[in-house]
């Protein structure tokens, strides 16, 4: 005796309703399908009256066409929560339906609050940025109209000092630094070009020579003082470590050659000092705010101050006095 048990009762019901032709029409039996086309619109998917569920956009768009009544429908999260289940699944109870509706409303409300919070943060940041730009514009106007034209009279005034400590606007920073540092050494742009040519000549000579990078080769003695002009060959090693996060002073960057020429020119201008590690950072800041020749003038005059010269000369007694 052969006992057959059909586990899928919904299939047997469909087979009974379909009769002998159920094998050929089983593929057309309507079912719960999230994506794709359905052969016929099942009655189970009709929204109940009173739930306030609008018709899907696909049904509205396809209502006007006679040949293609239903199009692909992609069920959203609201459709999964609010629509009834298909006939082959147990129907939702009222408590479960209410629970799902409340959960959906809670998710929508949480997303709305998060979006509103992000909008407020962006609006606050924009207001702060606009306020900062307005302050910089006003400060630049004061520098250009009141302080810079009368620099000798206004440089030590309280107004200029307060504006200085609040931050010099980038548009006038180079002008203010040039006037504040001065040019006591009377360095000209022509002298800068001569020093740059001398540094490049020294580099070419070092590349063509077979001298090894030893202390005797890098700093050949001339009397009692070493010739620190040879330290121009060490500049390239230190430039790669200058503000690496900006990626503009490293090899291939837009300011690599400018910084290299400025430091090499200073080494040839002051062979008694040579190049000392850390000079590249000072020169880089100046280059970002003024032309290369003006930056060289400010750089040489700034390092000529007793405090800076003590550090870069590695003169311990003078450093102690400066501190």
Secondary structure, DSSP 8 states (H G I E B T S, - for coil): ------S-HHHHHHHHHHGGGHHHHGGGS----SSS--SS--GGGS--TTS-----HHHHHHTT-SS---------HHHHHHS---TTS----HHHHHHHHHHHHHHHHHHHHHHHHHHHHHHHHHHHHHHHHHHHHHHHHHIIIIIGGGHHHHTTSHHHHHHHHH---HHHHHHHHHHHH--TT---HHHHHHHHHHHHHHHHHHHHS---S-HHHHT-EETTEE-GGGGGGGHHHHHTTSSTTT-SSSTTSTTHHHHHHHHHHHHHH-TTT---TTHHHHHHHHHTTS-HHHHHHHHHHHHTSHHHHHHHTT-HHHHHHH-
